Amino acid sequence: MKRSLQISVAILLLGVTSYVSYNLIMNWHNKEIETAKLQLREELSFNLEQVVPKEKLLEAFGEEPPEKNRTNHDDIERRMSAFFSYLDSQEYVKSYKLEKGSYHEFQMTVNKLSSNPPIVIGETESLYTLYKNMSHIFKVLGKIRLSLIKDILSNESGLLESAAQTIFSWLIEDRVIAESRVQRPSPIILYNYSGFFLNTLAGKNYLIRRDAKVRILATYYCVLILDKANDAALNQYGINIRPFIKTLSSDISYRSGFINKEQYLSELDRLNDKYQLQ
């Protein structure tokens, strides 16, 4: 009798697990189909984007964007401060009623992500770890922060390249110079998130739901971070960035909507030679 009960319970658990797995996979599949449709529509308009006027860049950053990533601490901080002051002046940002401003909110976001790194390897070992990774960004940042980020990406598409370049310079700045660097994530945290976005189902799924410009820029800077991790012997999971270099070169080459297109391609050519790609 006891054995029969155990078998029945086991069969029940197996059925529940199978049902949950089926629904998880089907929901993911349906989302992928809808995402593909959205991407097709936005891909058709991506190359028609106008180059953002210099006046707009001056308004947002206080100066024209540098041709390469800045390494001077004062320059980086000046551009960061100017950009977030610009955001604070926008009505859609004001509607969030950020008590300490968007720069402080950005730093809080960085701190939360740094304190809760994602799973980079082994996410498919169980449904629990896969689900945990799939919901990682939402659980760490919450609905309101994610809504703010999406609004910024939507409203400031023309400034996205300059903002990404400035924030990347801020993230990787040499940590022995300024005391304010306590707000920056460590190189291993940057590596973990780059691996998450490029090397996990959850990270790839997150990026594929973004528009082409966001997805390509995120991939580009993740590749640069992984390259730095290789140089510093921090690539503990052995993530291979070669396929991403090839894909990025192709993606950027065939699009005319990038302001810094030549800079990206030049950097990818350097990585292509470095990693001896054909």
N, C-alpha and C positions, 0 to 999 in steps of 0.2 A: 504494500500500500504506500509506504513512504517513498519507495523507489519510483513508483508510478507518479506520485505527486511531484517529485524532483524532475522527472522527464517532462511532465506537463508544464512546469514552471520554465524549464529550459526552452521548450518549444515556444512558449508565450513570449519570452524575452527575445528569442531569435526573430519572431514575427514582428515585434515592436521595433527592433533594431533595423530590420529590413525595410519596414515601412518608413521609418525616419530617414534612412539612407536614400531611399527612392525619392522621397519628397525633397530632400536637400539637393540631390543631383538634378531633379526636374526643375526646381525653382532656379537653380544656378543656370541650367541650360536655357530656360525661357528668358532669363535676364540677359544672357549672352546674345540671343537672337534680337531682342529689343535694342541692345547696345549697338549691335552691328548695323541696324537700320539707322539709328541716330548718327553713328559715325559716318555712314555713307553720305547722309545729308550735309553734315558739317565739313566733310572732306571736299565736297564740291564747291564750297564757298571759301575754304581756307586760303587758297592761292589768290583770292581776290582782295585780301585785306590790304588796306592802305598803310604805308609807313607812317608811324606816329610823328606828328610835327615836333620840331626841336623845342618849340615853346611849351609843349605839354611835358616833355622830359625835364625842362628847366623848372617847371612848376612843381613837378613831383620829386625831383632829386636835387634841385638847387644848382645843377650843372649838367653839361652834356655827359652821356655815359662814356666810360673809358673804353678804349679799344680792347684791352685785356683786363683780366681780373686784378683789381687793385690789391696791393699788399701793405699799403701805408695805413696804419691804424686810424689816424685822424680822418683820412679821406673816407674810409669805410664807415666810421661812426657818423660822419657828417651826412653821407648819403642815406644811411639807415634812418637817422633822425628826420631828415627832410622827407623821406618817403612816407614814414608813418605819420608825420604831421600833416602831409597832404591827405592821407586816408582819413584822419580825424576831421578834416574839413568837408568831407563828402557826406551828403545827406543820408545815404543808405547806411553808412557807418555810424553816423550820429544816432540813428534809430535804435541801435543796440545799447545806447546809454552806458558806454564803457567808462567806468568811474576813473580809471587811471590811464586811459588812452589805449590806442591800438598797439603801440610799441611794447607796453607792459603786457598786453594780452598775448602778443607774439612770444615774448620771453616766457610767459607762463605756459604757453603751448609747447615750446621747446623743452621746458623742464618736465612737463607731464610725459611727453614722449620719451625723454631720456630716462625717466624713472620707471618706465614700463616698456622695455624693449620687446619686440615681437619674436615669434618662433621663426628661425631661419632654416633649420634643418629638422626633418621628421614630422612635419605638420600633418601628413597623411597616415601616421601610425594609428590614429584613432579618430572617431568622429568628434570627440571632445576637443582634441587639439586642432583639428581642421576648423571646427566652428569657432573656437577661440581666436584663431588667426583671422578668420573671415570677418569677425566682428571687432577686431583689435582697435582699429582707428576710431570707430564709433564709441566703443566703451571707454577709451582713454580720454578722448577729447569732448565727448558729449554732443548732444544735438545742437545747442546754441553755437558753440565754437565752430562746428562743421558748417553750420548755416552761414556764419560770418565769412569763413574761408571761401565757400562757394560763391557768395555774393561778390567778394573781392575779385575772384578769378573771372567772374562773369562781367563785372563792370570795368575792370582794368586790363582787359585783354591786350590793349596796345602798349601797356607798360610792363607786361609780364616778363619779357626778355630782360629788360634792364633791372627789374626787381629781383628776378632769379639770379642774375649775375652778382648783384650787390649782396643778397642774402648768402649766396654760396661763398663769397669772399669773407663775409662775417663768420660763417661757420668754420671755415678751415684756417682762419687767421692764426698765426703762430701764437701759442698760448703762454709764452714766457714774457710777453711785452706788457700787456695791460691787466690791471687788477680786475677790470670789469669782465674778464674772460670766465669768471665763475659761472656766468649765464650760458656758456657755450657747451654743447654736448662733446663728449670725448671722441677721439677718432674711432674707437671700437663701437660706440653707439651709432656714429655715422655709417660705419661699415655694416652694422646689423640692419639698419633700415634700408640701405642700398641693396643688400642681399634679399631683404624681405620683398622689395618692390620688383626686383629682377628675377628672383630665383624661387618664389613660392607661388602657389595657386592663388592664395589670398591677395598677395601684393600685385600680381599680374592682373587679377580680376579688378582690383581697385583702379589700376592705371587704365585699363581698357575701357572703363566707364567714363574716363575724362575725355575732353576734346583733344584733337590731334596735337595742338600746340603744347598744351599742358603735358600730355603723355610723352611727347618727344623730348621736351626740355627736362622733364623729371628723369627720363632714361639717360639723357646726356650727362647730367650732373651726377647721377648714381654711378655711371661708368667712370667719371673722373675721380670719384671717391674710392671706388674699388681699385683704380690704378694706384692711387696714393697708398691704399692698404697693402697692395702688392709690394710697393717700394719699402714700406715700413715693416714688412713681414707680419702683417696682421690678418692676412686672408686665411683665417683658421678653418674655414669650411671649403676652401679650394674652389671658390666660385670662378668659373671661366668667363671672362668678359669679352673674349674674341667674337662670339656670335653677335653680341650687342653692338660692337664697333661696326661690323659689316652692315647690320640692319639700320643703324643710325645714319651711316654715310649715304645709304640708299634713300632713306626717308627724307633727309634734309636736302639732298641733291635735287630731288624732283619736286620741291616745293619752293614757291617764290614769296611766301608770307613771312619769312624770317628777316629781321633787321640785320642780325649778326651772322648771317649764313656763312660768309667766307671765313669768319673766325672759327665757327664750329667745325667746318670742313678741314681747316688747317690743323686744328687740334686732333681731329680724328685721323688725319693723315699721319700725324706724329705717332699716335698710338698704333696705327696700322704698321708703321715701320718698327716700332718698339717691340711689338708682339709678333713680328714677322708674318703678317697675313699676306695672302696672295691677292 
